């Protein structure tokens, strides 16, 4: 039987973050990954022109210091998310152009109500205790209602509410009728507020990567050498004996502690012996994954800019609710479609050729006939990925945070938990994943250190086996 001091389950940003922190402090660590690749919900492919196409997480936002540090260490080159030209709001087949730095045109009443509700959401999010959202003022009240129910009361003007629901569905990759209002407030608070969460400049969507968002991860993972084992789905974690035994389809590994760094619903597919406490079990059953389809079409150039358009569009009722320009400087034109919630379900049921037809038809109707002639098209239905089953992250339905939220990060004996869903800052982002791995590694080191002494000082001489 193979032995290590710590086993990390999952090789996304959270798992690699936990593993490299432990490795750098002299802990003998092994990472086991079910997929044939590292990265989790970050996936970079290449267009026929050789340019990076990110089909998963892709943005580096303002204030995301750990991700920025990883990017700097990797020598990754970034560029600002393009933000020149007019945006388009499509409302019932009618297109209206507007300045994306301002508010979409909804008329005096609708705009005023939407601005008022945004201000209220911003103010309420400041009440959230990120360490214990369930203990925040009025937490029970906000966890008892969905985002959609709150919006129906706050924005009775139909089109304004519809716009808010479209935007928030893209942020959450879930329908507002499925997500707790407390969860939304917690998410926004963790990102610095509503405006940063939605914004480009000084916001969460500030920068993109020339070589893809997986480059920082691949660079850090190189420091782990052959300690990452791919194609090794974990089936059981036996934590009832003197050693923890992690069983995968490849082999068994005995260890002192384990970090489970996969989404809660995937962690719930692992068998635990003995079984986990009821609250922890409920966490894994009651946090479903968001649903998202991401599609990118590549063109010879960002031709839409010649017409004064910025490539950004919102469609209140069509099959593609959100479109963005993610073209690199001097490179091809890249239009990105993000489809979340039930519209992702509808688009994801189509064959890839039909999805391409739907997406490029949307681009054509927005930006003109040149959009029909993409030089490349790529998309990803994240619900179909057996190692993710959705994206960008899990979401919290009503009642979950206040009833069992305290079990989200709490270790169970020698089992620790990581992943962007467990973050206290930048929940749902790559930054949140990195910080969650660092937090889990610190927990492990504190407990190993209590028995074996300071591993940073003894070079990891207390290896198991």
C-alpha positions in Angstrom: 0.0 0.0 0.0 1.3 3.5 -0.9 1.7 5.9 2.0 1.9 9.7 2.4 1.3 12.1 5.2 -1.6 13.8 3.4 -3.7 13.0 0.4 -5.5 15.7 -1.5 -8.5 14.7 -3.5 -8.9 16.9 -6.6 -6.4 18.8 -8.8 -8.3 22.0 -9.5 -7.0 25.3 -8.2 -8.2 24.4 -4.6 -6.5 21.0 -4.5 -3.2 22.2 -6.1 -3.2 25.2 -3.7 -3.6 22.9 -0.6 -1.0 20.5 -1.9 1.7 23.1 -2.8 1.3 24.8 0.6 1.8 21.4 2.3 4.7 20.4 0.1 6.5 23.7 0.6 6.3 23.1 4.4 7.9 19.7 4.1 4.7 17.6 4.2 4.7 14.4 2.1 1.6 14.9 0.0 -0.1 13.1 -2.9 -2.9 14.5 -5.1 -5.4 12.1 -6.6 -7.5 13.3 -9.5 -10.4 11.5 -11.2 -10.0 13.2 -14.6 -7.2 12.8 -17.2 -6.1 16.4 -16.7 -5.6 18.9 -13.9 -7.7 22.1 -13.7 -11.2 21.1 -12.6 -13.5 23.8 -13.7 -10.7 25.7 -15.5 -10.2 24.4 -19.0 -8.0 26.0 -21.7 -8.1 24.8 -25.3 -6.4 26.2 -28.4 -8.1 27.7 -31.5 -6.8 26.7 -35.0 -4.8 29.9 -34.9 -3.0 28.8 -31.7 -4.7 31.3 -29.4 -6.0 30.2 -26.0 -9.7 29.6 -25.5 -10.9 29.4 -21.9 -14.0 27.2 -21.7 -14.1 27.4 -17.9 -13.0 30.0 -15.4 -11.0 32.8 -17.1 -11.0 36.1 -15.3 -8.5 37.6 -12.9 -10.3 40.3 -10.9 -9.3 43.3 -8.9 -8.3 42.4 -5.3 -7.7 38.8 -6.2 -4.2 38.9 -4.7 -3.4 35.2 -4.5 -4.4 34.4 -8.1 -2.4 37.5 -9.2 0.6 36.2 -7.3 0.3 32.8 -9.0 0.0 34.5 -12.3 3.1 36.7 -11.7 5.2 33.7 -10.6 4.1 31.9 -13.8 5.0 34.8 -16.0 1.5 34.8 -17.3 0.6 37.8 -19.5 -2.8 39.4 -19.0 -4.8 42.0 -20.8 -7.8 44.1 -19.7 -11.2 42.8 -20.7 -12.2 44.9 -23.7 -14.6 47.6 -22.7 -14.8 50.0 -25.6 -17.9 50.7 -27.7 -21.6 50.4 -27.0 -23.4 47.5 -25.4 -26.7 46.1 -26.6 -29.8 45.5 -24.6 -32.3 43.2 -26.5 -35.8 43.5 -25.1 -38.5 41.6 -26.9 -36.7 41.7 -30.2 -35.9 45.4 -29.9 -32.2 46.3 -29.7 -31.0 49.4 -27.9 -27.4 50.6 -27.6 -26.1 52.0 -24.4 -22.8 52.9 -22.6 -21.8 49.7 -20.6 -20.4 52.0 -17.9 -23.9 53.3 -17.3 -27.3 51.6 -16.8 -29.2 49.8 -19.5 -32.1 51.8 -20.9 -35.3 50.8 -19.1 -37.2 54.0 -18.9 -37.5 56.3 -16.0 -39.6 54.1 -13.7 -37.8 50.8 -14.5 -34.4 52.3 -14.2 -35.2 54.0 -10.9 -36.6 50.9 -9.4 -33.6 48.8 -10.6 -31.1 51.3 -9.2 -33.0 51.4 -5.9 -33.0 47.6 -5.6 -29.3 47.5 -6.5 -28.5 50.0 -3.8 -30.6 47.9 -1.3 -28.7 44.7 -2.3 -25.4 46.5 -1.9 -26.4 47.8 1.5 -27.7 44.5 2.7 -24.6 42.6 1.6 -22.5 44.7 3.9 -24.3 43.1 6.9 -22.9 39.7 6.0 -20.4 38.0 8.3 -18.3 36.1 5.8 -17.0 33.7 8.4 -20.5 32.8 9.6 -23.1 34.1 7.1 -25.8 32.1 9.0 -25.1 34.3 12.1 -25.5 37.6 10.2 -28.3 40.0 11.1 -31.6 38.9 9.6 -30.0 35.7 8.2 -33.0 33.6 8.9 -35.3 36.0 7.0 -33.0 36.2 4.0 -32.4 32.5 3.9 -36.1 31.8 3.9 -36.7 33.5 0.5 -35.3 33.1 -3.0 -33.6 35.9 -4.9 -36.6 35.8 -7.3 -39.1 36.3 -4.5 -37.1 39.2 -3.1 -36.9 40.8 -6.6 -40.7 40.5 -7.1 -41.2 42.7 -4.1 -38.3 45.1 -4.7 -38.7 45.5 -8.5 -42.4 45.3 -9.4 -41.7 46.8 -12.8 -41.5 43.7 -15.0 -38.7 44.6 -17.4 -36.5 45.9 -14.7 -37.0 42.7 -12.7 -36.4 40.6 -15.8 -33.1 42.4 -16.4 -32.0 41.8 -12.8 -32.9 38.1 -13.0 -31.0 37.7 -16.3 -27.9 39.3 -14.8 -28.0 37.4 -11.5 -28.7 34.1 -13.3 -25.4 34.7 -15.2 -23.6 35.4 -12.0 -25.0 32.5 -10.1 -25.4 30.1 -13.1 -28.7 29.2 -11.5 -32.2 30.6 -11.7 -32.9 33.2 -9.1 -35.9 31.2 -8.0 -33.6 28.4 -6.8 -31.1 30.5 -4.8 -31.4 31.8 -1.3 -31.2 35.6 -0.9 -28.8 35.1 2.0 -26.6 33.1 -0.4 -26.6 35.9 -3.0 -25.7 38.5 -0.3 -22.9 36.3 0.9 -21.6 35.8 -2.6 -21.6 39.5 -3.3 -20.1 40.5 0.0 -17.2 38.0 -0.7 -16.5 39.7 -4.0 -16.5 43.2 -2.5 -20.0 44.2 -3.4 -22.5 44.2 -6.3 -20.6 46.6 -8.5 -17.2 44.8 -8.2 -18.9 41.4 -8.7 -20.5 42.6 -12.0 -17.8 44.9 -13.2 -14.7 44.8 -15.5 -12.4 47.6 -14.6 -11.8 47.4 -10.9 -14.2 44.4 -10.9 -14.2 40.6 -10.9 -14.0 40.5 -14.7 -11.0 42.9 -15.0 -8.3 40.9 -16.8 -8.0 37.9 -19.1 -5.0 35.7 -19.8 -3.2 35.7 -23.2 -2.1 32.0 -22.7 -5.2 30.9 -20.8 -6.3 30.8 -17.2 -4.7 27.4 -16.7 -1.2 28.6 -17.0 -0.7 29.7 -13.4 -2.1 26.4 -12.2 0.2 24.4 -14.5 3.2 26.3 -13.3 2.4 25.8 -9.6 1.6 22.1 -10.3 5.1 21.6 -11.7 6.4 22.1 -8.2 4.5 18.9 -7.2 6.3 16.8 -9.8 4.9 13.2 -9.9 2.9 13.7 -6.7 -0.3 14.2 -8.9 -2.0 11.0 -10.0 -4.5 11.3 -12.8 -7.3 9.0 -13.8 -7.7 7.9 -10.1 -11.3 8.6 -9.0 -11.6 8.2 -5.3 -14.3 5.7 -4.3 -13.9 5.5 -0.5 -12.2 7.2 2.4 -11.9 5.0 5.5 -11.1 7.2 8.4 -12.0 4.8 11.2 -8.6 3.2 11.8 -5.2 4.3 13.0 -4.5 5.5 9.4 -6.8 7.1 6.9 -7.1 5.0 3.8 -8.0 6.7 0.5 -9.2 4.1 -2.0 -9.3 4.9 -5.7 -9.7 3.0 -8.9 -5.9 2.8 -9.1 -4.8 1.8 -5.6 -5.1 2.5 -1.9 -3.1 5.2 -0.1 -2.7 5.3 3.7 -2.2 8.7 5.2 -2.6 10.8 8.4 -5.1 13.3 6.9 -7.0 14.0 3.7 -8.2 17.2 2.0 -11.2 16.8 -0.1 -11.0 19.6 -2.7 -13.9 18.8 -5.0 -17.4 20.4 -5.2 -19.8 19.3 -2.3 -22.0 17.2 -4.6 -19.0 15.3 -5.9 -17.6 14.8 -2.4 -20.9 13.2 -1.6 -20.3 10.5 -4.1 -17.4 9.2 -2.1 -18.1 6.5 0.5 -17.0 7.4 4.0 -16.3 4.8 6.6 -17.5 5.4 9.2 -20.3 7.6 7.8 -20.1 11.4 8.2 -22.2 13.5 10.7 -25.7 14.4 9.5 -24.9 18.1 8.9 -21.9 17.3 6.7 -23.9 14.7 4.8 -26.6 17.3 4.3 -24.1 19.8 2.9 -23.1 17.3 0.2 -26.7 16.6 -0.7 -28.2 20.1 -0.6 -25.7 22.2 -2.6 -26.3 21.5 -6.3 -24.0 22.7 -9.0 -24.9 25.7 -11.2 -25.6 24.9 -14.9 -23.7 26.8 -17.5 -22.9 26.5 -21.2 -19.9 28.5 -22.4 -19.4 29.1 -26.1 -16.7 31.0 -27.9 -16.6 31.9 -31.6 -13.3 33.1 -33.2 -13.1 35.6 -36.1 -10.2 37.1 -38.0 -10.7 40.4 -36.2 -13.1 42.0 -33.7 -15.1 43.4 -36.6 -18.0 44.7 -34.4 -15.8 47.5 -33.2 -15.9 49.2 -36.6 -19.6 49.8 -35.9 -18.9 51.3 -32.5 -20.0 48.2 -30.7 -18.1 46.7 -27.7 -19.3 43.0 -28.2 -21.3 43.1 -25.0 -25.0 42.3 -25.1 -27.8 41.3 -22.8 -30.9 39.5 -24.1 -33.8 39.4 -21.7 -35.6 36.4 -23.3 -33.4 34.8 -26.1 -31.4 31.6 -25.9 -28.1 33.4 -25.2 -28.6 35.9 -22.4 -25.1 37.3 -22.2 -22.3 38.0 -24.8 -18.9 39.4 -24.2 -15.8 40.5 -26.2 -12.8 38.7 -24.9 -10.4 39.4 -27.9 -6.7 39.6 -27.0 -4.8 42.6 -28.2 -3.5 42.1 -31.8 -5.2 38.7 -31.9 -8.4 37.3 -33.4 -11.8 38.5 -32.5 -13.4 36.3 -29.8 -17.0 36.5 -28.8 -18.0 34.6 -25.7 -21.6 33.5 -24.9 -22.4 32.6 -21.3 -25.7 30.8 -20.8 -26.8 29.9 -17.2 -29.7 28.2 -15.4 -32.6 26.8 -17.3 -31.4 28.4 -20.6 -28.2 26.4 -20.2 -30.3 23.3 -19.8 -32.2 24.0 -23.1 -29.0 24.8 -25.0 -27.1 21.9 -23.5 -29.7 19.3 -24.8 -28.8 20.2 -28.4 -26.1 18.5 -30.4 -22.9 20.6 -30.8 -23.7 21.5 -34.4 -27.1 22.8 -33.4 -25.6 24.7 -30.4 -23.2 26.4 -32.8 -26.0 27.3 -35.1 -28.0 28.9 -32.2 -25.0 30.8 -30.8 -23.7 32.1 -34.1 -27.3 33.1 -35.1 -27.5 35.1 -32.0 -24.1 36.8 -32.7 -25.2 37.5 -36.3 -28.5 39.1 -35.2 -26.5 41.3 -32.8 -23.4 42.2 -34.8 -24.2 41.6 -38.4 -23.6 39.0 -41.1 -19.8 38.7 -40.6 -20.6 36.8 -37.3 -21.8 33.9 -39.4 -18.3 33.2 -40.6 -16.4 32.1 -37.5 -13.0 30.6 -38.1 -13.5 28.4 -35.1 -16.2 27.5 -32.6 -15.8 25.8 -29.2 -18.3 25.2 -26.4 -18.6 23.4 -23.2 -21.7 22.0 -21.5 -20.4 21.7 -18.0 -23.3 19.6 -16.8 -22.1 16.9 -19.2 -18.6 16.8 -17.7 -18.7 13.8 -15.3 -15.9 15.3 -13.2 -17.8 18.6 -12.6 -21.5 18.1 -13.5 -22.0 21.8 -13.7 -20.4 25.2 -13.0 -19.1 27.7 -12.1 -19.8 26.6 -8.6 -22.4 25.0 -6.3 -25.2 27.3 -5.1 -27.2 27.4 -1.9 -31.0 27.0 -2.0 -33.1 28.5 0.8 -32.5 27.1 4.3 -29.1 25.5 3.6 -26.8 28.2 5.1 -28.8 28.7 8.3 -29.5 25.0 8.9 -26.2 23.3 8.1 -23.8 26.1 6.9 -21.6 25.7 10.0 -20.6 22.2 8.6 -19.3 23.7 5.3 -15.7 24.1 6.3 -15.5 22.3 9.6 -13.1 19.3 9.5 -14.6 15.9 10.3 -11.9 14.1 12.3 -9.0 13.8 9.9 -10.9 14.9 6.8 -10.6 18.6 5.7 -12.6 20.4 3.0 -11.6 22.8 0.3 -13.1 24.2 -2.9 -14.4 27.6 -3.9 -17.8 26.8 -2.3 -16.0 26.8 1.0 -14.2 30.1 0.6 -14.9 33.1 2.8 -13.7 35.6 0.1 -14.4 35.5 -3.6 -16.8 32.5 -3.4 -17.2 31.0 -6.8 -14.0 32.4 -8.2 -10.5 30.9 -8.8 -9.3 33.2 -6.1 -11.7 31.7 -3.7 -10.5 28.2 -4.6 -6.9 29.1 -4.0 -7.6 30.7 -0.6 -9.7 27.7 0.4 -6.8 25.4 -0.3 -4.5 27.5 1.7 -6.9 27.5 4.6 -7.3 23.7 4.5 -3.5 23.3 4.3 -3.1 25.5 7.4 -5.6 23.4 9.3 -3.7 20.2 8.4 -0.4 21.7 9.3 -1.7 22.9 12.7 -2.9 19.4 13.5 0.1 17.5 12.3 2.4 20.0 13.9 0.6 19.5 17.2 1.8 15.9 17.1 5.1 16.0 15.2 6.4 19.4 15.7 7.0 22.2 13.2 7.3 20.5 9.8 8.7 23.7 8.3 11.7 23.4 10.5 12.4 19.6 10.3 12.3 19.2 6.6 9.4 16.8 6.7 11.2 14.0 8.6 8.0 12.7 10.0 6.8 10.9 6.9 4.5 8.0 7.2 6.0 4.7 6.2 
